Amino acid sequence: MKSIEDYVKLEPQYYRYVLANYQELFVQKFAELDTSKIDNVVIYATGSSANAAYGALPLMSKVLGMPVQIEEPSIAENYLLKVKQNTLCIAISQGGHSYSVVKLIERLQATGHAVFTLTSELTSPVARVSQNVLTMGMPVEEMPYVSAGYSIEILDLMIIALTIAQKEQRLTTKEFNQYLAELRTIAQNLPDVIRRASEWVARQLPSFVTAKRLMFIGYGAAYGVSREGETKTTEAVRISSWGKELEEYMHGPYLGLTADDFIICLEPNGKLQKRADLLKQFLDKHVNNIYTIYANDARNKQGHDLSLGIETDELLTALFMTVPVHLLAYSLSKEHGHDLQHSAYPDFDEITSSKI
């Protein structure tokens, strides 16, 4: 079975495939759909898929020029099924076995809403109930703790938004091609990102292995990365973890910090960098272990920080800033002696039917 690390190293290959085949994967799927009346987007996703959606959300909202929301499928199906008529509904389930996503798609379609389902498994329960299936552009991951699938979902959602924006002339062909060129540049630079991240994890692992609690703080597109940090640390490392948005953290959670916390600040070199720098000034006074992962670089970078060396639009940074987060979670899981190839609780789905 391939590991999280194996799948991270496969991401450049998967990115290249999606970018080479985006016409077949997405453009042709939306060609015959009347997208002119769409005035908002709701993405139904949970876990890492929801984290991926938060990573793509800022770019999607910008190029589409409309609100984009992310909703938990279970809450939406049971309490919030009052969807506006002109909503583009997108449901995500990489493996296609999520009980809550299956039920939500059935309920939305029964009330006359078109749902576009993004999945890698075309024979799964999710794909079987969905009337509009979108293939992610990569195989289902063998490893239950997804990594490449999370990253590909971000790329897929961004290309879907760019496709509709160009179709509705919210983007010119020149602007569309510029975005595609930037996505290809990021894909070309991914092997270097993986190298930098692997070396950083190896250097810092002796310190991180002592962590009892690990926090991730990000903003903009990096908010999705911070959420994914919480998810993977909780699932794979099995220690306490938080993933917070910058201002959300400063609103109250900072009151719970302790000197021996480990905090990773995710810096996309974006519009809130000065606010993030002020938070780090405060944290440096009270916490012993503060790290920053920069999308590109920074003048105040310290020796234990990580620069991923990509200068790009901050809205695209979720495409590569999760690489060190996934590699760190994988390395820490090995240090803690966890067997990720087998479920820690094999009776969970048997009892709850969370995956069908």
Protein Blocks (a to p, Z undefined) as FASTA:
>chain_A
ZZfklmmmmmmmmmmmmmmmmmmmmmmmmmmpcfklpcbdcdddehjllmmmmmmmmmmm
mmnopacddddfklmmmmmmcccfklccddddfkopafklmmmmmmmmmnopacddddfb
lkbmklmmpmbdcdehiacdfblbdfklmmmmmmmmmmmmmmmmmmnopacfklmmmmmm
mmmmmmmmmmmmmmmmmmmmmmmmmmmmmpmbdcdddehjllmmmmmmmmmmmmmnopac
ddddfklmmnmmmmmpcfkbccddddehiaklmmmmmmmmmmmmmpcbdcdddfkbcfkl
cfkbccehiacdfklmmmmmmmmmmmmmmmmmmmnopafkbcfblmlmmmnomaZZ
